[in-house]
């Protein structure tokens, strides 16, 4: 594994209008979240022996007297992340990194919630608080006078 990735585990939630690139396939984050959620719903709706998987997950029947109702089903991508590139609104270009996906499905309501997080391979250099000052006209005038 790349040493830079190991030292940079700062995953941040991505915006719905950002664009993801996996190999040659591109997705608007909003659409990718929708597809991920609907795919999980499809998988949970597959019938096995006449009973849907989501129905099996609604409760955990320990014995006749002990039945525990289910709440959510959580699916998470691998912790090391998925190789991809992202272009964020307002950025200057594609950025390589790792993506993590988490899909939560509420068994009772059927509601699906998808979270997408990205960690760049190269850490983004933090903006210096002095950068704004250096760009001001007053600073430029002062530096030209010296």
JOSULTA-V685248 format. One record per backbone hydrogen bond with DSSP energy under -1.0 kcal/mol. NH is the residue of the N-H (numbers start at 0). CO is the residue of the C=O. If there is no record, write none. Layout:
# JOSULTA-V685248
nh->NH co->CO
nh->NH co->CO
This chain:
# JOSULTA-V685248
nh->5 co->1
nh->6 co->2
nh->10 co->8
nh->11 co->117
nh->13 co->115
nh->17 co->14
nh->18 co->86
nh->19 co->26
nh->20 co->84
nh->21 co->24
nh->24 co->21
nh->26 co->19
nh->28 co->17
nh->29 co->15
nh->31 co->27
nh->32 co->28
nh->33 co->29
nh->34 co->30
nh->35 co->31
nh->36 co->32
nh->37 co->33
nh->38 co->34
nh->39 co->35
nh->40 co->36
nh->41 co->37
nh->42 co->38
nh->43 co->39
nh->44 co->40
nh->45 co->42
nh->47 co->50
nh->50 co->47
nh->52 co->45
nh->53 co->43
nh->55 co->51
nh->56 co->52
nh->59 co->67
nh->61 co->65
nh->62 co->65
nh->67 co->59
nh->69 co->57
nh->72 co->104
nh->74 co->102
nh->76 co->100
nh->80 co->77
nh->81 co->98
nh->83 co->96
nh->84 co->20
nh->85 co->94
nh->86 co->18
nh->90 co->87
nh->94 co->85
nh->96 co->83
nh->97 co->118
nh->98 co->81
nh->99 co->116
nh->101 co->114
nh->102 co->74
nh->103 co->112
nh->104 co->72
nh->105 co->110
nh->106 co->70
nh->109 co->105
nh->112 co->103
nh->114 co->101
nh->116 co->99
nh->117 co->11
nh->118 co->97
nh->120 co->95
nh->130 co->127
nh->133 co->129
nh->134 co->130
nh->135 co->132
nh->139 co->135
nh->140 co->136
nh->141 co->137
nh->142 co->138
nh->143 co->139
nh->144 co->140
